[in-house]
Amino acid sequence: MRHLLSAADLTLDEAVGVLDTAEAMAATQHRMIKKLPTLRGRTVVNLFFEDSTRTRISFEAAAKRLSADVINFSAKGSSVSKGESLKDTALTLQAMGVDGVVIRHHDSGAPHRLAHSGWIDVPVLNAGDGTHQHPTQALLDAFTMRRHLTTGGDAPAPEGSSLEGASVVIVGDVLHSRVARSDVQLLHTLGAKVTLVAPPTLLPVGMESWPCTVSYDLDAALDEARPDAVMMLRVQRERMSSAGGGFFPSPQEYHRLYGLDGARLARLPERAIVMHPGPMNRGLEISAEAADSSRSTIVQQVANGVSVRMAVLYLLLAGGEETPGGIS
């Protein structure tokens, strides 16, 4: 694996390999000293052209726990705000001798352009590009689901296990969601059946080719799919022209038709977990009762994200050529 740009790039064996490696990384995070020497002497740049808190911090924590040096780059206040191009930024990083680039960009395709441009000759990891892809979010979601299905979420999943036969319902603003695109592709690769639920105005054109079922009725979809996991997507109002932008009549109406509230939570199968990529709009796509319930894995997803990103950084930068130091 040279780069990680899209969830669709991962084969079943590669995806399961990342999840298994993440389990090994997670096992080290309960120790008093969490750091591993695996990437000592390597430098990772977090190249963020779009605002982020949890994703940037998660990648920074992952790299530092592998003993890599981390440079955090923000477009605001940098040469980019003065007109510097992605090419010139990449050439500058190449000249500085960085070993890997984690990039988040507002333009779909920017990480692919960076990886295949010839401007920089290091692994590139997509931390989210426009409305296109967010592969590590899909991997941490799959990691969380796999643990839940195989061990109830309290212990590591068996090595080599997939999500074969699992049922997952993803609800909300699919149109603006790179998480939805990545999750659908990766979950399908891992053998899960995915149902997308959204109002017609929040579904993208060309979904006929997506490996999933589409529904406009949340209650009917939950009854039919009998899900093992329900993923509530954030309503991305910042990508809409106004508070509602014409995508739905009102926040109250959206929550009534597509929000996960206490009543819908009670109707879910006993085994079902509640997920959200964050940050949440409480009272819009998810109620406080659902977000804070015992079924919620939202905090676990954040913790699992560090282990998954450690695994990806290790596989990309160490290439699997050496045993991850300190992993048992």
N, C-alpha and C positions, 0 to 999 in steps of 0.2 A: 504494500500500500504506500504509494508515493505522496498522495495528497488525500484529503477528505473534503470534497466539494459538495456532494449530494448524497442523500440516503439511497438514491437509486443506483449509485455506483457500487454498493456493497452486495456481494453475493451472499447466499445463506451461510456458507462456511466462514466468510469474512466477518459477517455480522455477529455470528455466534462466537467467533474468536475474540472480537472486541468485548463482548459481554462477559466471556470467561476471564479475560484479562482484567476487566473492571472488578470482578469478584476478588481476584488476587489483590488488587490495589485496595479494595474496601477492607479486606482483612487486616491490612496494616494500619488502618486509621483508628483502631481502637487501642493502639499502643500509647504509652506515655510520650514517646518520641515518634512522631508521625512521619518525619522526613526520611526519604530514601536517597541513596547517592547516585541513582541511575543516570540522571542527566547533568551531573556535576560538570561544570565547564562549558555547558551549552547555554546559548542566549535565545530566549523566546520574546518576540515583540507582539504585544496586543495592539493591533492596528484598528482602532475604532473610529470610523467615520460617522457613526450613528450613536446616539446616546444609549447607554446601557449601564445598569448597576450590577444585577445579579450575575449576568453572563460574564462580564469582564472580571468581576471578583472571583467567580468560580474558576475561570481559566487561570487567573493569577495564583489562586490557592493551589490548583492542580500542578502548575509548573514549579512553584516554590517547594511543594512537598516532594517533588522529584529532584530537588536541589538545583534546578535551572536558575539562571539569572533572568529576570523579567524586566522588560522595558514597556511601560504603558504609554501609548501614543493616543492622543485625542485630537481630532480634527480642529476642534475649537481652540483658538489661541495658538495654533501651529502654522506652519508655512502653507498648509492647505487653505486656511482662511485667507491667505494672501494670494491665492491663485495657483499654488503648486499642483501639478497633475499627479495622478496615481502612479504614472510611469516614473516621474522624477522622485517621488517618495520611495518607490521600490528600489530605484538605483542607489539612493542614499543609504537605504538599509543594507543593500548588498555590499556597498563599500565599507560599511561598519562591521561586516562579518557576522551578521545574525545567522542563527541556525534553523529558525522556524518562524513562521508568521501566522498569527491568528487574526483573521480579518472579519470585521462586521462593516457592512456598507449599505447605504440606502438604495443603491442601484442593483437590480437583479443581474447576476452574471459577473459582477466585479471580481469575486474570488477566482472564478474560472479564467478570467482575463489575466489576472495576476499570475496564476499558476502556469499558464501556457504561453506567456508573452515573451519569455526569454529575458525579461528584465531582471529576474531574480532566480537563483538556482537553489532554493531550499523548499522543504515541505510547506504547503499552504493548507490551512485549516479554516473552513468556512464557519464563522460564528453567527451567520445570519446575513442574507443578502436580499434586500427589498422584500417582495412578497414571494420569493422563489424557494429558498431552502434554509434549513437549520438542522443539519444532520446530527449534531451532538445532543440536541434536545430530543430528537426521535430516539436516539440510543439510550438516553437516560430514562425516557418514558418506557421503552421496551425492557430495560433493566428492572425498573420498578414493577412492571406487570409480570415479568418472568419470576421474580422472587415471590410475588403474591400468589401466583398460580401453583408454584411448585412447593413452597414452604410456608405459605401464609404471610410472607413478608418479613418474618423474624429471623431467617437464616439464609445463608447463601444458596442460590439455585444450583442444582446438579450440573456439573460440567457437560457441555454439549447440548443442553436443553434449548428448545425453541419455544414458539408460542403456537404451535400447531393445534388447531381446533378452538382457540380462544375467540371470544366475541367482544369487540370493542366498538363503542358508540362515541363519535366525536361530534360535538354540538357547538354551533355558533357562527362566528364571523370567518367562514372558510375563505371568502373572497380575498381578504387581506392577510391571510395567515400562512406564513412559511412553515409554521409548526404542523398545520394540517397536511400540507403537501408532503412533508418529510415523514410524518407518522404513517400516512396511508401507504407510502411506498415501502418503508421498512417493515411495518407490521405485516403487510402482504408477503414480503420476502420471508418473514419468520413464520408464516403459516396461519396468521390470524385472519378472521373475517371482520371487515370494517364497514360500519354504517355511518355515513355523514348525515347530519341533520341541520338544516338551516332554512331561513326564509329564502325564496327564489332570488331576492335582490342581493343576497350575501353568498351566492354561489358563483364561481367563475365560469366563463364560457369554455366549452371543450371538455367537460368532465366525463364525456362518454368513454374516454380512454383510461380513466382512473380505475384501478382495481378495487372498487368498493361499490356499495349500494348507497343510493341517495334517497332521502326522505324529507318532506316538508313538515311532518307531524311528529313532534318529539314523543308524545305519549304512545302513539302507535308504534314508533320505532323501538321504544324501550320494551314494550310488551312483546314485540315480535323477535327482537334480537336477544333478549334475556342476557344482557351483557355481563362480562366478567369485570369490565372497566368502563367508566364513563368519563370522557375527557371534555371538560368545558373550556372553550376557547374564549380568550379575552375579546371583547368588542373594541376594536381599534378605532376609537373615535378621532384620534389624531390624524388618521388617514382618510377621514371623511370630510366633506366640504363644510359641514356645520355639525352641531350637536347630534343630529340624527342623519343629516345629509340626504334625507329621502330614502334611506335604506330600510327604515322601519318607522312606524307612526310615532312612537314615543318610547322612552325607556320602560315605562310601566307596562305597555303592551308587549314589548319584547320579553320582559321578564315573565309575563303571564304565559306566553306561548313557548318560549325557548329557555327560560331560566330553570336551574335546578334548585327547587325549593324543598321544604320539609316534606310536603305531600309526595312529591316525586321520589325523594330519597327513600321514603318508607316503602314505596312500591318496587324498588329495585330488588333483584335477587339477593339473598342473604350474603352470597360470596362477593358481590360487586364492590369495587373500590371507586372512589371519587378522585379525579385528577384535574390539575390545572397547570398550564405552563408558567403562569404568573407574568406580570403582576395582576392581581384580581380586581375586578370592579364588583365589590360586594353589593348585593341588591340589584344587580343588572343580570349578568350571566349566571351568578351563583349567589345563594343566600348565605348569610353568616352561619345559619344552622347547618347547612351542607358543608361549608368550607371548614368548620370547626368540629365536625362529627368524627366519631371513631373510625368511620370508613375512609376518611380523607387521608391521602398519601402526599399531599402538597408539600409539606415540610420534608418528607422522606425524599421526594423528587429532587429537592435542592441539595440534600446531602449526597444522594446518589450521583448527582451531576458532577461533583468533584471527582469521585472515583472513576466515572466514565471518561472524563476529560484527562485524567491521569493516564488511563489506558491508551487513549488515542494519541496523546503526546509521546508516550513511550514507544508505541508501535511506529509512529511516523519518524521520530527523531533518533531512536535507538535501532529501529528497523528489525527488532526481534533478534538481533545478532548476539545479544548478551543477556544473561539472566538478570532480570530486574533485581538490583541489590536490595537485600532485606526482605524480599517477598518469600513467604513460606506457604 
